Amino acid sequence: MLKVGLIQMSCTKDKKGNLDKAIELTKNASSQGTNIICFQEMFNLHWFPKNIEISNFALAEEIPGKTTQLMSEVAKKEKVVLILPMFEKAEEGVYFNTTVVIDSNGKIPGKYRKNHIPHQPLWEERFYFTLGNLGYPVFKTKFATVGIQTCWDNFYPEGSRILGLKGAQIIFAPTACTFTFQAKWRKMLCAQAIANNLFVARVNRVGDEEGQKFHGGSMVIDPEGEIIAEAGDEDEILLVDLDLEMIKESRNIWTFYANRRPEIYKEVISPLP
C-alpha cells in the first residue's frame, strides 16, 4: 500500500508566505504517513497568468535553485517524495511551466515541462510559458513510478498513453481550474485512468484570487475509472491509500495495452487535412 497526499492550498502574492505554508502542510501530511505529496499548479505563487504583466517574469526561478534546495531538505528530513509545479526560468527570455520531482532522499530525478499551453482570458499562459521540450519523462521514485500531466495536457490522451507505456503507475495532474470546467475534468481524467489501467491524481488550485475563484475538488481515480477520494473547495490535504497491485489486475482483465495496433496509428501524428 502507498499513501499519497494531494495538497490544495490558497495562495497570495506573498511568495515566501506561500512557501512557508507549503512546508507546514508537507510536515502535516508526512506526520500522517504520507509517501508522495503533490501540490497544485504554480504551488508557491498566486495565479499571475490571469493578466499580462512584464513584471511577473521576476517570479520565475531556476531549477535547481533556492526553492528546490529548500524543499529537497524538507523531503529528505520528512522522507517523502515531493511533486512541485513551479515557474521556471531556464535562461534569459525562456520560461517554462515546470513540475519538479524530489525523491525522499532529497535528490531530484528530473522535471517535466508542460507541453500544451492554453491562451484564453484569465489563462494568458502563452505570454509566459514556452512549449515544453522534455517530452514525457517518468520518474522512478522510492515509492512508485510517476508521470506528470499539467492542467491542459490532460485533454491530450497521447501524453497519458506514453506515460503508461513507459511504466507510470500514477499520473499526477496539477491544475488551475475554476468550477465552470469541473465536469470536463472529471470525465477526461476518469477516461485516462481507464484507458491506461493506472491511477490519476489531480491536484487543483483553491481560493479566491482577485475575483478568480479556483474550486479545488482535487481527486484520486483508480484504474477502473472510479473516483475513490475527492476534496472540497477549501484548503485541504487529501490523503488516499493506493494499492498498486490494482494496476496489474486491471491490465490482466482489460488488455488495452496488449491489444494495441501502433502500426495503424500513423494518422494520429499526421497534419490536419
Sequence and secondary structure as in RCSB ss.txt:
>XXXX:A:sequence
MLKVGLIQMSCTKDKKGNLDKAIELTKNASSQGTNIICFQEMFNLHWFPKNIEISNFALAEEIPGKTTQLMSEVA
KKEKVVLILPMFEKAEEGVYFNTTVVIDSNGKIPGKYRKNHIPHQPLWEERFYFTLGNLGYPVFKTKFATVGIQT
CWDNFYPEGSRILGLKGAQIIFAPTACTFTFQAKWRKMLCAQAIANNLFVARVNRVGDEEGQKFHGGSMVIDPEG
EIIAEAGDEDEILLVDLDLEMIKESRNIWTFYANRRPEIYKEVISPLP
>XXXX:A:secstr
 EEEEEEE    S HHHHHHHHHHHHHHHHHTT SEEEE SSTTS  GGGS  GGGGGG B SSSHHHHHHHHHH
HHHT EEEEEEEEEEETTEEEEEEEEE TTS   EEEE      BTTB HHHH     S    EE SS EEEE  
GGGGG HHHHHHHHHTT SEEEEEE  BGGGHHHHHHHHHHHHHHHTSEEEEEE EEEETTEEEE   EEE TTS
 EEEE  SSSEEEEEEE THHHHHHHHHS TTTT  GGG GGGGS   
